Amino acid sequence: MSETLPEKTPPVSDEDVPASAAVIAEWGRRVEAEYRSAAITHHLTLWLIQMGASPDLIHDGLRIVADELAHAELSHATFVDAGGGGLAPIPRESLALRRRPGETLETSVVRYGVEVFCLGETVAVPLFKVLREKCVVASAREALDRVLKDEVRHRDFGWDLLAYLLELPCENDVRASVDQEIGGMFSRIRSNYAPVGGEAADTIPDADRAWGLMPIARYREILERTFEREYQPRFAKLDIAVAEAWARAAGTEK
């Protein structure tokens, strides 16, 4: 399933909209993030092969690797159009997953699968929708169009993977891992998308929006809505309670 994109204002040349330093920095960050996603997904898919997982999941994982590399290339084209130059090398240690001592392969998979896909790719769908809303610079729009179409499949991969793991004989270990790790996962995603003080940053220049950026406050708003509309009901369908962990991460636990 892919995202149906509404018609928007016709794209314009990058020469018509000056790119700020914030635009250049953000698209440089996206190049790194998409490339890292390709490496992480490739490593996770290797683990799926090693554990003899469903061929459908393995093929989906490999397709996502190709998607993420395409996203990185499109993001780099936008970075260059914005006036970006060379990018610093990505630390190689950040391009690999790590097993914990004594951890089974299945629980390693669930740790990364839930955080990267069930959480990260699920919130990415509404995030990229909003990023695209006022994006009119041609290369930025092309990149966001492709990402938004792909993110729905990436989100679904995460939830399919978790459901699959819960059908294995190690179900109890999988549930225990999610229960133990979900609070930290929520804290990290809130730190990334809803930082303390970020609610005050509710405006950015129109030119930055034209390049596919949005205010930090919108990230916070979208993340909160994603918990209510996506995270909580999807986990509930799998008999996983997450409300208390979310409240602790948000600092609102009574």
C-alpha positions in Angstrom: 0.0 0.0 0.0 1.4 3.4 -0.9 0.4 6.9 0.1 -1.9 8.7 -2.4 -0.4 12.2 -2.9 -2.8 15.1 -3.3 -2.2 17.6 -6.0 -0.1 20.6 -4.8 1.2 23.9 -6.2 3.3 23.2 -9.3 7.0 22.9 -8.3 9.4 25.7 -8.9 13.1 25.9 -9.6 15.5 26.1 -6.7 16.8 29.3 -8.2 13.4 30.9 -7.4 13.6 30.2 -3.7 16.8 31.0 -1.8 18.0 28.2 0.5 18.9 29.2 4.0 21.7 27.6 6.1 18.9 25.7 7.9 17.7 24.2 4.7 21.2 23.1 3.7 21.8 21.6 7.1 18.5 19.8 7.2 18.9 18.2 3.8 22.4 17.1 4.7 21.0 15.5 7.8 18.4 13.7 5.7 21.1 12.3 3.4 22.8 10.8 6.4 19.6 9.6 8.0 18.4 7.8 4.8 21.7 6.2 4.2 21.9 5.0 7.8 18.4 3.6 7.4 19.5 1.6 4.4 22.4 0.1 6.4 20.4 -0.7 9.5 17.6 -2.3 7.5 20.1 -4.4 5.6 21.6 -5.6 8.8 18.2 -6.4 10.3 17.3 -8.3 7.1 20.4 -10.3 7.5 19.3 -11.3 11.0 15.9 -12.3 9.5 17.7 -14.6 7.0 19.8 -16.1 9.8 16.8 -16.9 11.9 14.9 -18.4 9.0 12.1 -15.8 9.0 9.3 -15.6 6.6 10.5 -15.1 3.0 7.9 -12.3 2.6 9.5 -10.4 5.4 13.0 -10.9 4.0 11.9 -9.7 0.5 10.2 -6.7 2.1 13.3 -5.9 4.1 15.5 -6.0 0.9 13.0 -3.7 -0.9 13.2 -1.2 1.9 17.0 -1.2 1.6 16.7 -0.2 -2.0 14.1 2.5 -1.1 16.3 4.0 1.5 19.2 4.2 -0.9 17.0 6.0 -3.4 15.8 8.4 -0.7 19.5 9.2 0.2 20.2 9.9 -3.5 17.2 12.2 -3.9 18.0 13.9 -0.6 21.6 14.5 -1.8 20.3 16.0 -5.0 18.2 18.5 -3.0 21.2 19.2 -0.7 23.3 20.1 -3.7 20.5 22.2 -5.3 20.3 24.1 -2.0 24.0 24.9 -2.2 25.4 22.2 0.0 29.0 21.0 -0.6 30.8 18.0 0.8 29.3 16.0 3.7 31.2 14.6 6.6 31.7 10.8 6.5 29.1 8.9 8.4 30.6 7.1 11.4 30.8 3.5 10.4 29.8 2.3 13.9 26.5 4.0 13.4 25.8 1.9 10.3 25.5 -1.5 12.1 23.3 -3.1 14.7 24.6 -4.6 17.9 23.6 -7.7 19.8 23.6 -7.7 23.6 25.5 -10.4 25.5 23.2 -13.4 26.1 20.4 -11.9 23.9 18.7 -14.2 21.5 18.6 -13.3 17.8 14.8 -12.9 18.0 14.9 -10.4 20.8 17.7 -8.5 19.1 15.3 -8.3 16.0 12.4 -7.2 18.1 14.4 -4.4 19.8 15.4 -2.8 16.6 12.2 -3.7 14.6 10.0 -2.0 17.1 12.0 1.2 17.5 13.1 1.7 13.9 9.9 0.6 12.1 6.9 0.4 14.5 7.8 3.7 16.0 10.1 5.6 13.6 8.5 4.6 10.3 4.9 5.0 11.7 5.4 8.6 12.7 7.3 9.3 9.5 4.1 8.9 7.5 2.3 11.9 8.9 5.5 13.8 9.3 6.4 13.6 5.6 2.8 14.5 4.7 3.1 17.8 6.5 6.6 18.4 5.3 5.3 18.1 1.7 2.3 20.4 2.2 4.1 23.6 1.5 7.1 22.2 -0.4 7.3 23.7 -3.9 11.0 23.5 -4.8 11.2 20.8 -7.5 14.1 18.6 -6.2 12.8 18.8 -2.6 9.3 17.9 -3.7 10.5 15.0 -5.8 12.4 13.6 -2.7 9.4 14.0 -0.4 7.0 12.5 -3.0 9.1 9.3 -3.1 9.6 9.1 0.6 6.0 9.5 1.4 4.9 6.9 -1.1 7.4 4.4 0.5 6.9 5.1 4.2 3.6 3.4 4.4 5.1 0.1 3.3 8.0 0.6 5.7 5.6 1.2 8.6 3.6 -1.9 7.7 6.8 -3.9 7.6 7.4 -3.1 11.2 4.0 -4.1 12.5 4.0 -7.3 10.3 7.4 -8.2 11.7 6.2 -7.7 15.3 3.1 -9.8 14.7 5.2 -12.5 13.2 7.6 -12.6 16.1 4.6 -12.9 18.5 3.5 -16.1 16.7 6.9 -17.8 17.3 7.6 -20.1 20.2 9.6 -17.3 21.8 6.5 -15.1 22.1 6.9 -14.7 25.9 10.5 -13.4 25.4 9.3 -11.1 22.6 6.6 -9.6 24.9 9.0 -9.3 27.8 11.5 -7.5 25.5 8.9 -5.0 24.3 7.7 -4.3 27.9 11.2 -3.8 29.1 12.4 -1.6 26.2 9.4 0.4 25.1 9.8 3.2 27.8 13.3 3.9 26.6 12.2 3.8 23.0 9.4 6.4 23.7 11.9 8.6 25.5 14.3 8.6 22.6 11.6 9.3 20.0 10.3 12.2 22.1 13.8 13.5 22.4 14.1 13.5 18.7 10.7 14.8 17.7 9.4 16.6 20.8 12.3 18.1 22.6 11.8 20.1 25.7 11.2 23.7 24.7 10.4 22.7 21.1 6.8 23.6 21.5 7.8 27.3 21.4 9.4 27.0 18.0 6.2 27.3 16.0 7.3 29.3 13.0 9.9 29.2 10.3 10.4 31.3 7.1 8.1 30.6 4.2 11.2 29.9 2.0 12.2 27.1 4.4 8.8 25.6 4.1 9.1 25.8 0.3 12.2 23.6 0.7 10.4 21.0 2.8 11.1 22.0 6.3 8.6 22.7 9.1 8.6 24.2 12.7 9.8 22.0 15.6 6.4 22.5 17.3 4.7 20.7 14.4 6.9 17.6 15.0 5.8 17.5 18.6 2.1 17.9 17.6 2.4 15.1 15.0 4.1 12.8 17.4 1.5 13.2 20.1 -1.3 12.6 17.6 0.6 9.5 16.3 0.6 8.0 19.8 -3.2 8.4 20.0 -4.1 7.3 16.5 -1.4 4.8 15.7 0.9 3.6 18.5 -1.6 2.9 21.2 -4.3 1.1 19.1 -1.7 -0.9 17.1 0.0 -2.2 20.2 -3.4 -2.8 21.8 -4.3 -5.1 18.9 -1.3 -7.2 19.8 -2.2 -7.2 23.6 0.7 -4.8 24.5 -0.2 -2.0 26.9 1.9 1.1 26.3 0.0 4.0 27.9 2.0 4.0 31.2 5.3 3.9 29.4 4.3 6.8 27.1 3.2 8.8 30.2 6.5 8.2 31.9 8.4 9.3 28.8 6.3 12.4 28.5 6.7 13.2 32.2 2.9 13.1 32.7 2.5 10.0 34.8 0.3 10.5 37.8 
